[in-house]
Amino acid sequence: MTILLPIDLTDPSRELTAVAEAIKQHKAFGGELHLLTVVPEFNNKLFQVLYADNVGEQAVEHVKKLLEKFCQKYLPAEITYQTHIETGIVYKEILQKAKQINANLIVITASRPELADYLMGPNTGKVVRHSQCSVLVVRQDD
């Protein structure tokens, strides 16, 4: 079984329930575990004017380090996994990566019903609606 686990590093503690579920599925069925973090695109002209030309590359490198630290901290040593950093629109990158790796399952954290989610649109809902594989939506432990 190939499992895709999207990770939002802006609030890593929210992802722990999904991580635990992905590990449980991985141990039960074997296969591959892929962790994905999506960095927003920095092609906006304002970013180009205000920041260095390589701000996008710097962000990707920073996120890569954060994701590795996250994996070292929260994944058991016996779990083998692959990490992926993509740049773009979150739900589109999740769906594209799932298709690319032939995922059988996406384990994703439920969206928080906060104002920001209503303004930007919940990525979880879009992944559920458009995914070609099964999606397990995990609610965060409160």
C-alpha positions in Angstrom: 0.0 0.0 0.0 1.2 3.5 -0.8 0.2 6.1 1.7 0.5 9.9 1.2 0.6 12.0 4.3 0.4 15.7 3.7 2.0 17.7 6.5 1.3 21.4 7.3 4.4 22.6 9.0 2.8 26.0 10.0 1.3 24.1 13.0 3.0 20.7 13.2 1.2 19.7 16.4 -2.0 19.6 14.5 -0.6 16.8 12.3 0.2 14.3 15.1 -3.1 12.4 15.0 -2.8 12.0 11.2 0.9 10.8 11.6 -0.2 8.2 14.2 -3.0 7.0 11.8 -0.6 6.8 8.8 1.9 4.8 10.9 -0.9 2.5 12.0 -1.9 1.9 8.4 1.7 1.5 7.3 2.4 -1.1 10.0 -0.9 -3.0 9.2 -0.5 -3.1 5.4 3.2 -2.4 4.7 4.2 -0.6 1.5 5.4 2.9 1.2 4.9 6.1 3.3 5.3 9.4 1.6 5.2 12.7 3.5 4.5 15.9 1.5 4.7 19.5 2.4 3.6 22.2 -0.1 5.3 25.6 -0.2 3.2 28.4 -1.7 4.4 29.8 -5.0 6.5 33.0 -4.8 5.8 34.2 -8.3 3.9 37.3 -7.1 5.4 40.5 -8.4 5.3 42.0 -4.9 7.6 39.2 -3.6 9.9 39.8 -6.5 10.2 43.5 -5.7 10.5 43.2 -1.9 12.6 40.1 -1.5 15.6 38.5 -3.1 15.1 36.7 -6.4 15.7 33.3 -4.7 13.2 33.7 -1.9 11.3 30.7 -3.2 14.4 28.5 -3.3 15.3 29.6 0.3 11.8 28.8 1.5 11.9 25.3 -0.1 15.3 24.6 1.6 14.0 25.8 4.9 10.9 23.7 4.7 13.0 20.7 3.7 15.0 21.0 6.9 11.8 21.5 9.0 10.2 18.4 7.4 13.3 16.3 8.1 13.3 17.4 11.8 9.6 16.7 12.0 10.1 13.1 10.6 13.0 12.5 13.0 11.0 13.6 15.9 7.6 12.0 15.2 8.3 8.9 13.0 9.6 5.7 14.7 13.1 4.7 13.5 11.8 1.4 12.0 9.5 3.3 9.6 10.9 3.9 6.2 9.5 6.9 4.4 10.2 9.4 1.6 9.7 13.1 1.9 8.6 15.5 -0.9 8.5 19.3 -1.0 6.4 20.8 -3.8 5.6 24.4 -4.7 2.1 25.5 -5.7 -1.5 25.3 -4.6 -1.8 22.9 -1.7 -4.7 20.7 -2.7 -3.6 20.5 -6.4 -0.1 19.5 -5.3 -1.5 16.8 -2.9 -3.7 15.4 -5.7 -0.8 15.5 -8.2 1.6 13.8 -5.9 -1.0 11.1 -5.0 -1.4 10.3 -8.7 2.4 10.4 -9.3 3.2 7.9 -6.6 0.1 5.8 -7.3 -1.2 6.4 -3.7 -3.8 3.9 -2.4 -4.6 6.2 0.6 -4.2 9.8 1.6 -4.2 10.4 5.3 -5.0 14.1 6.0 -5.9 16.2 9.0 -9.4 17.7 9.0 -9.6 21.4 8.3 -10.1 23.8 11.2 -13.4 25.7 10.8 -11.7 29.1 11.2 -12.2 32.2 9.2 -9.0 31.7 7.2 -10.3 28.3 6.0 -13.5 29.9 4.7 -11.6 32.6 2.9 -9.1 30.4 1.2 -11.2 27.3 0.9 -10.5 24.1 2.8 -7.8 22.0 1.1 -9.0 18.8 2.9 -12.5 19.1 1.3 -11.0 19.6 -2.2 -8.7 16.6 -1.8 -11.6 14.5 -0.7 -13.8 15.6 -3.6 -11.2 15.2 -6.3 -8.9 12.4 -5.2 -8.7 9.2 -7.3 -7.8 7.1 -4.2 -9.2 6.7 -0.8 -8.9 9.6 1.7 -8.8 9.1 5.4 -9.7 12.4 7.2 -8.4 12.4 10.7 -9.7 14.8 13.3 -7.2 16.4 15.6 -7.2 15.3 19.2 -8.3 18.2 21.4 
